[in-house]
Amino acid sequence: MGTKMSAREIAAATPGARDRVIDLLRVASLGTVVLGHWLMAAVTVGADGRPAVGNLLAVEPKLQLLTWFLQVMPVFFFVGGFSHALSYRSLTRRTGAPAYALFLRARLQRLLRPTMLFVAVWGAGALAVQLAGGNGALTDVAARLVAQPLWFIGIYLAMVAFTPPLLRLHERYGWGAFAALAAAAAAVDALRFAAGVPYVEFLNFAFVWLAVHQLGFLRADGRLRRPAVLAAAGLAGAVALVAFGPYPLSMVGMPGEKISNMAPPTAALLCHGMWLIGAVELLRGPMARAVARPRVWRTVVAANGVAMTAFLWHLTAMLGVYGAMLAAHVSLPAPASAAWWLQVPLRIASAAAVTALLVAVFRRAEQPPAPAPAGSPAGAPAGSAAARRGSAPAAALGVTLALFGVLGLSIVGFAGLLEGHSAVLVAVRVTAPVTVLMCAAGWLLVETAGRTARPV
């Protein structure tokens, strides 16, 4: 039986060969996303007394240029590519053969456990409020908004699922595999904007983000040797596409816009990811020196241990702060006004404090479970070639269900549970209960397949 180690103990036991910069980038990218959400939320109260949540970037369009520095999701997915390559290769070496189900279970445990707890708590809470007839004020808005960041988890699940085949392509073609995905993303945009082909743009949810993920493979193999060239090419491409093409300036989604660089992602966002990844690679030396300091490294380790929980609950905290302000009849200044900016530090500090409280309550779900004792279920012996072959299809089905369940929930949210509120996911109309069942069934399949295929 294993015992859980503290952040200090984990930091002290870190192997010297570990690339600590990757851990720093993971924490920094998620932290930047959280801070950006807190800053960009512009809550107003209409003439009917009902609050609405807008976007600061829509109120003050000149600030959209900041998204070229603060839209850091490409960095997180790049870090994911690096980690997935190392994890899959390590499992393959230990088992002596491809270990797809084991890999999926290992990567998804710390992702889906806190996610499913978040879904359960919010689902139960939203249903209780609606049964009690408590809809109103900020409740409806919160029930819709808190699920939106789950899209990121859905995309991450897809990256995990496609790691083995794309890693094989990387090992065979190197930069050619990235170039092929980038070319496919550009072709999709050409079909979308020049030929007007309907629905083709949704393919770029795969091509753009998997291309960024592929850069993580290149980083894992030490093949990002010229980050300045990558940054310059990405920045030049993004500038040209925005200046001369149909692409908006903002690298995040804007309310009411006809074209978004994010949903679905575009070639401009891929160029932005290239520029940002090249830029952080240029800063690798200073970052490595920073995380070599024991105190800094302990902070990074501690933050990594709760990063997903904080990400899941940060919008709940922010909306809770706004709800408390409304309940206390605190005046909400016009977004982007001087008074609004003066309130920003207090609102962010309050949201951070509430997030810390929520993390303290829910963090246990993110901690990896103790290793299960060795042994085999009925049927093929655990870790045998037959068990691995038999478990891979079940694991693939499970991650697919979880992927579409999480993406569907990010669209439909928790509002209107009693009314059967629905949304369209890839031409199929889904409701929140259906998406939750898909997530739960997918998680169960991945867990079961991973246990069946685990090594003795």
N, C-alpha and C positions, 0 to 999 in steps of 0.2 A: 504494500500500500504506500502510495506516495503522499507527501505532505506539501502543502502549498508554500511557496517561498515568498518572502517579502520583496519589494522592489529593490531594497538595498542588497539583499542576498543575491538576487538575479543579476544586478549590476556588477557585483563583485565576482560572480562566477562567469561573466561573459568571456568567451574565448577571444584571444587577441586577434584572430583572423577575421572576426565578424565585421562586416561593413556597417559601421554604426551610422554612417551618413544616411543610409536607406531608412533606418528607424527614425532618424530626425526628420527626414522628408515626409514620412508617413504622418507623424504627429503634426508637423508644421502645415501640411496641406489641409488636413481635416480641421485644424484650428483656424486656418484662414477662411475656410468655408463657413464655419460657425460664426466667426466674427463678421463676415460679410452679410450673412443672413440677419444678424442682429442689427447691423448698421443700416441695411437697405430697407428694412420694414418701415413703412410709412403709414401709421394708423391714423385715420380721421373719423370723425363722427358726423354723419349726415344730418340733414334737416329733420329726418324722421327719428333721429336719436339712435340709429343703428350704426355700429362701427363698421368700417371697411378697411382692409389691409391693402395698401398700394405699394409701389416700388419707388424708392427715392430716385432711381435712375430715370424714371419716367417723368418725375417732377422736375429734375435738374439734368437734362440730357447731356450737358457738358461733362458730367461725371462718368459717363459711359466709357470714356477712355481708360478709367481706372480698372475696368474689367480685363484689360490686356495684361495687367499685373496680378489681379486678385482672383481671376478665374483659374483656379489651380487644380481642378479635378483631373486634367491630363497628367499632372505630376503624381497624383495618388494612383492612377491606373498604371502609370509607368513603373512606380514602385511595386505594384502588384505583379507586373510581368517579371520583374527581377526575382521577387520572392517565390512566385509560382514555379519558375524554372528551377531554382535551387531545391525547392521542396519535392517536386516531382522526380528530379534526378536522384535525390537522396533516397526516396522510397523505392525507386526502381533498383538502386544498388543494393539496398537492404533485403529486398525480396527476390532479387535475381531475375525479375521479369516485370513487364509493365503492370502497374498497380493502380488502375483508374479509380475503382471504388474506394480504395484506401485513401488516395489523394483527395477525392471529393469530400469524403467524410472529415479528413484532417483539416482541410481548408474551410469547410463550411460550419464546423462546430462553433467556433467563436464568432461567426457571422450570424447564423440563423438562431442560435439560442437567445441572445439578447433581442433580436428582431421579433421573434415569436412572443417573447414576454411583453415587449412594447405593444404588439398588435393585440394581445389578450387583454392587457390593462386598458388600452384606449378603447377597444371594442366593447368591453364590459361597461366602462364608464360612459361612453356615448349612448349605449343602449339604455342604461339606467336613467340618464338625463332625459332621453326622449320619451321613455315610458312615464316619467314623472311630469312630462309636459314642460320641461325646463328650457326648451329652445328659446334662444334670444340672445341679446347683447353680443358677446364675443363667442358664444358657444358654437353656433353654426360655422362661423369662420374658422375657429380652431379645429373643429372636426374635419373640415376639408383640408386645411393647410398642413396639419402635422404629418399627414401621410405622404405629402409630395416628395420629400427627400428620399423616400424609399426607392425611387427610380435608380438612384446610384447603386443600391444594393442589388437590384435586378441586373444592371449592367455588369457588376462585379461577378455575380453568379455565372453570367455568360462567359466571362473571361476565364473563370476557373474551369468551366465545362470544356472550353475549346483549347485549353493549355496543351494537352498531349499532342493533338494533331498539328497545332501551329508550332509547337516546339520542334517537332520533327521537320517541318518545312524550314524553320529557322536553321536547324543544324545542317540541312542540305543546301539551302540557298543564301543564308545570311541576310545581307541587306536586300537581296532580291525579293525575299518574302515581304519585307516592309514595303518595298517599292510597289509590289503587286497590289497590296491592300490600299496603298495611297492612290494608285492609279484607278482602282475600282471605285474609291470614294469620289474622285474627280469625274469619272464616267457617270456615276449616279447623278451628280449635280448637273452634268451636261444634259442628261436625259430629262431631268426635272425642269430645268430652266429654259433650255433651248428647244427641246422636243415636246415638253408638256406632258410627259408620260405620267399618268396618275399612280400614286402610291409608291412609286419607285424610291422616293426619298427615304422611306423607312429602312431601306437596306443599309443606310449609313449609320444607323445605330450599331450595326456590326462592323462595317468597314472602317469607320473613323476610330472607334474606341479600340478595336482590335489592332489597328496599326500603331496606336500609342502604346498598347500593351506589348507589341512586338519590339518596340524600342527598349523595353525593360529586359527582354531576352538578350538583346545586343549588349546592354550594360552588364548583364550577368556574365557574359563571355569576354568582357573587356574590349568590346569592339566599337564603343563610342569614343574613338580616339580624337576626333576633331569636333568638339562641342561648339566651337565658335562658328564653324561652317554650318552645322545644324541650326543654330540660333539665327544666323544671318539669313539662311535660305527660308526658314519658317517665317521670320519677321517680314522679309521682302514679299513672300507669297501672300501673307495675310494683308499687308498694306495694299498690294496690287488688287487683290480680290475685293476688298472693301471699297477701294477708290474707284474701280472701274467695273465692278460686277454688281449683282443684285443683293449683295450681303450687307447686313446692318453693321454699325460700328460696335454695338455691344456684343460681348462674348458670353453673355448670359441671356436667358429668355426675358422678354419684356411683355407686359400686359397689352393685349390688343394688336400686337405686331403681326403683319401678314407673313413675314419671313423671319425665322429665328435661326441663329447659329447653333442653338442647343437642342431644339426639339422639332425635327430631328437634327442631329449634328451635320455640319457642312464641311466642305473642303477648307473653308476659311478657319473653322475651329481646329481642324487638323494642323494647319500651318501655325496657328496660335500655340498648339501643344508642342510642336517642334521647337518653336522659338523659346518657349518657357523651359522645356526640358534641357535644351542646349544651355540656357542661362544658368540653371541650377547646377549643371555639370561643371560649368566654368567656376562655380563657387565651391567646388568639392573640397579643395584644400583648406580654406578657412573653416568650413563646416566640420571637417575631420578634426582639425585642431580644437574646435569648440567641444565636440563630444568626447574628446580624449580626456577632458577634465572630469574627475569623479563626480562632482556635484551636478554638473550638466547632464552627464550620462544617467545618473540616478533619476533625475527629473524626466528625461526622455523615456526611460524604462517604466516609470510610474504612469506617465501619460499614455503610453502605448497600451497599458493594461486596462484602461477605461475609455479609450478613444471612441470605440463604437457605441458604447452606452451613452457617452456625452453627445455624440452626433445624433443618436436617435431621439434624445430628449431635449435638445437645445431649443427647438421651436416651441415645445410645450412650456419651457421656462420663460421664453420671451413673451408668449401670449399670456402666460400667467401674470407677468409683470404688468402688461398693459391692462389686463382685466382688473388687477388690484388698483391701478391708477384710476380706471373708470369708476370702480366701486367707491373709491375715496373722493370722487368728484374732482380729481386733479385735471386741470386744463391741459389739453393736448394742442400744442402750437401747430401752426401750419407747417407741413414738412418742408425742410430746407430753409426755413426762416432762422433768424439769429437765435430766437428763443428755443427753437427745436434743436439746434446744434448745442446749445448750452445744456440741454437735458440729456444729450447722448451719453456722456460719461456715467451719469447716474443710472440710466436705463441699462447700459451694458454691464455695469458692475452688479446691478440687481439680478439681471439675467444669468450672469456667471455664478452668483451665489445660489440661485435656485437650481441651476444645472448641477452644481456641486452637491446639493442636497439630494437631488434625484439620482445622481450617480452613486452616492452613498447607499441609497435604498436598493438600487437595481444592479449594482456592479457584479454581484455574485454570478449572474447569468453569463457574464463575459469570461469568467475564469474557466480555463480548460478543466474538464473533469478528470478525476484520477484514472490512471490506466486500468482497463478491465483485466481481470485475471486471464491467463492463457487458457485456451480450451476451444472446443469446436461445438457448434450447434449440430443438430442432426443433419445427416447428409454428408457432403464432401468435407474433408478435414479443412480446418481453417488454414489459410495460407497456401493451400494446394493450387496447382495450375487450374484445375477444374473449378474450384471455388472462385478464383479470380475471373475466369471466363464467364461463369454464370452470373456473377454479381455485377459485372460492368453494364449490361443493358438495364438492369434495375436501377443502378446508380444514375445512368444517363437519363432515364425517364424521370427519376426523382428530381434531379437538378432542373430539368425542363419544366416540370410542374411548379417547383418553387420559384423559378425565374418568372414565369408568366403570372403566377399568383402575386408575387411582390410588385411587379410592374402594374398589374391590374389594380391592386390596392392603392398604389401611388396615384392612380388616375381617379378612382371612384371615391376614395376617402371614407370617413366614418359618419358623414352626415347622411340624413335621410334613411337610416337603417329600417325604420318601421314602414316607410313609404316605398321601400324597394328601389331606392335610387340606384341607377346603373350608369355605366360608361362603356364606350367602345374600345376594345383592346384587339388590335389586328383584325378588324372586321367582325369581331364577336362581342356581343353585349354581355357584360358581367356585372355582378353585384358584389358588395363587400363580403357577405357570407361565403359566396362561391370562391372568391379569391383567397380568403382565409383558409378554406378547406383545401384548396390547391397547395398553398404554402405548407400546411400541416402534413398533407399526404406526401408531398415531395420530400420534406425533411425526414419523415419516417422511412421512406424508401432508401434515401441516402444513408441514413444511420444503419438500417438493417443490412444493406449491401456491404457497407464498410466493415461491419462486425463479421460477416460471413467470410470476407476476403482477408481478414487481418492475419499477419504472420503468427506462427506458433510462438 
